Amino acid sequence: MIPPIARRFVAGESVPELLDHVRACNADDVAVIANLLGEHYDDPSAAREDVDTYLTLIDDIADSGLDACVSVKPSQIGLDVSADLFEDNYREIVAHAHDRDAFVWCDMEGADTTDATLDAFESIAEEYPWSVGQCLQSNLMRTHEDLDRLVDVPGKIRLVKGAYDEPASIAYTDRSRVDEAYREDLRLLFERRDRGVAVGSHDPAMIALADRLAQEHGTDYEVQMLMGVREDAQRDLAAQGVDVVQYAPFGDKWLSYFYRRVRERKENLRFALRAVVGR
């Protein structure tokens, strides 16, 4: 059983629990991105099991009429086995979602996975336009060029600051420099896209900037936040007419999920504690 402190951040261990959480969010006009917990599988059968769960979940969401979609991790669906297995599994999930008028996000993991992840996204989005979205991390120095490459691809782009502790040779490590890069990347997206922009941030200043840019350029966008973090703000933004989407992980691997998040970066622990005490 998930303890209360973790239950704030995880939408249960089972699909029925997840769907109950989605219903509660939808009642507040907040949509949900569902992520089955699991990553770094080096066994193709483990990846296959999660692929099958996603295929079934897409059906469950479509049949329920709930406002939700799914998000996969590259290492969860085969990238740690091979780039080919990852892309094949990714394509299968998106193809099924496309058939069910559903949507699939792909998270971004460590910097060493970026090329394979973006190559697959670009290829699959061209085959199944606007059925797929990709996360990019502004703390990576390469991201502005990646956005320039992908800006015309027919898929959504979620921009986040980045949670992985990457070396200074490839990533900005100073918080103010990451914020600067995030602002630059937001401007690129809003200036060059009229749809498909997702602002993955809990930072009120970045959300306010996104709103100004959207009004200036007429770009449709959504704000994405984590389950358990600034949920009052999520509801307030939704009440103001902003498209708000909550990223909600679920599944029985919740303990390893929290352990890895804390191990990757100490700031993640402080961030979770601030959320718990409402600061």
N, C-alpha and C positions, 0 to 999 in steps of 0.2 A: 504493500500500500504506500502511496506517495504521501510523505509527511506534509503538514500544512505549509511550512515555509517553501517547499518545492512546488506544492500544488498551486501556489500563486502564479508560478511561471510555466506550468505544464498542464495541458488541457486533458489530463487523465491518461490512463494506460491503454484504453480500448477505443475503437472507433465510435461506439455509441456514446461514450463519455465526451469524445471530441465533438460529435454532432450536437450534443446538448449544449456544449460551450458555444458553438457557432450560433445556435438559436438565440442564446442569451445576448451575444454580441449583436446579431442582426436586429434584435428588438431595440437596440440603441443606435441603429443605422450604421453599425460598424461591420465591415466585411472581414473575412478571415482567410489567411494563408495557413494551411495545415502542413506541418512538416513532421513526418515520422522520424523519430530519433534513431540515429544509426549512422555510422561513418567509418571510413578506413577499413573496409572489408577487403581482404586479400583472397577470399574464397568466392568463386563465381556463384555458388549455390546460395550464399548469404545475400549477395546482391540480387539474385533472382527472386528470393523470398520477398525482399522489400519492393522490388518492381511489381510483383503480383499484388502486394498490399496496396500500392498506389493505384493500380488499375481498378481494383475493387472499390477503393475509396472514391475515385473519380465517378464511378457508377452511383455510389451511395449519395454523393453530393448532387449529381445531376437529377437523380430520382426524387430527392428531397425538396428540390427547388430552393435550397439555401444559397445565400450569397457567400460563396467560398471557393477556393481553388487550392492547389497543392504546390509545394516547393520541395525539390530534391537536392541532394548534395552529390557532387561528382563522385567522391570516394565511396559513397553509399551504393551507387548503382554501377560500379565496376571500374572506375578510373585507376584504383590501386592494383587492378588485375591487368588492364590494358586500355589504351585510349579507344581502340575499336569496340571493345565490350561496352565501355561507357557510352559511346555515341550510339551504338545499336540499342541499348536499353533506354537511353534518353529519347531517341526517336520513337521507339515503341510507345512510351508513355505519352508523348506529345501527340502522336497519331491517334491514340485512343481518346485523348482529351478533345482533339479536334472533331472527332466523330460525335462526341457527346456535347459539343458546344461548351467545352470547359477550358480551363487555362492552367498552364504549368510554369512555375518559376524555377530557375536553377540558381542555387546559392553559389557564391564564390568562396573557395577555400584558400589554402596557402598559395603564395606567389608562384611556386613551381607547378601549379595546376592551371595557371591562367591561360596559357596558349591553347592547351587542349580543350578547355572549357569554352573559350570564345570561338574557336574553330567550329566546334559542334553547334553552338548557338547560332552562328551565322548560317551554317548549312541548313539546320532544321527550321529556322525561321523563314528562310526562303521557300521551303517546301510546305510549311504550315504557317502562313503569315498570320500574325497577331493571335496565335494560340500559345505563345511562349514568351517568357521574359528572362532577362539575365541581370544578375547583380554585379556591380563593379565597385571597387574600393578606392576612394580618393587618396588614401595614404600611400598608395603605390605611385612612384614617379611616372610610370608608363601610362597611367589611366587616361590622362588627357588625350594622348594619341590614340588609345583604344576607343575612346568615345568618338573621336573624329572618324575612325574607321567604321564604327557601328551605327552612326547616327541615322543613316538611311535604311538600316536593316528593319524589316517589318515585324518587329517584336518590341515589347516593353523593355525599358532599362531602369533598374533600381540602383540608385546611387547611395552608397553608405560611406562613412568615414573609414571603416576598416577596423577589425577586431584582432587581427593576427599581429604578433610581435615580430615584424620583419626586420632584416638588417638595414642599417643606415645607407648602405650602398645602393639599395633599390627602393627604399621607402622613406617618407618623411617621418621623423620620430618626435619632433617638437609639436606639441598640441596646436599651437597657434599657426604653424605652417600647414598642418593637416586641415585646419579650418579654412585657411586661405585657398588651399587646393580644392576643397569641397565647394567653396563659393565659385571658384573659376569653372569647375566642372558643371555646376548647376547652371551657370550662365550659358555655357555652350549648349547644354541640352535644351533650355528654354528658347534660346535664340534660333536653334536650327530644327526643332521639332514642333509639331502642332498637336501631338498626342503621344501617349505611351511613356510619360515621365513619372517615375515613382521616387519620392523623396523619403529615403529610409533614414530617419533622424528623430531623436527626442529633443533636439536643441531648438528652443523657441525662436532663436535668432535665425536659424537656417529655414525653419518653417515659414517665418515671416518674409524672408527673402524670396522663397519660392512663390509665395502668394503675390508679392510685388511683380516678380518676373512673369508669372502667369497672366496677370492683368495687362502687363506691358506688351506681351507677345501673343496673347490669345491662345496659350498652350493648355490643353487639358492635362491634369496631373492628379496624383493621389499621394497621401501621406501614409507611410507605413511605420508602425511602432511594434515593439515586442509586447506580448502578453505579460501583464504584471508590472509594466513600467508606464507611469504617467497615464493610467487608464482614465482618470478624470479629464485630462486634456484630450484624450482620444474622443470621449463622448462630447466634450464641449466643441471640438472642431467639427465633428459630425453634425451637431446641432446647428452650426453656422453654415452648413451646406458644403463643407469640404469632404471629398471622398477619402475616407479613413479606412485603412486595412490593418488588422492586427495579425502579427506573425505568431502563431500558436503551435509550439511543438507538442507532440504526444507520443506515447509508447512506453514500453517497459524498460528502456535504456536511459531513463532519466538520471540515474545516479552518475553514470559515466559521462553523460552530457554536462552536468554541472562540474564534475571533476576536471574535465578537459577545458572548460571555459575558464576556470580559475587557474589551472596550470599554464594556459597560454598567456595570460596577462593578469597581473594582480589588480589592475584597474577594473576588471570584470567583477571581482568580488566586491570591491567598494561600490560599484555601480548597483549591484543587486541589493546590497545592504541599504543603500540610500533609497532604493525603490520600496523596500520593505517598511522603512520608517517614514516614507512619504516625503522625503526631502530631495 
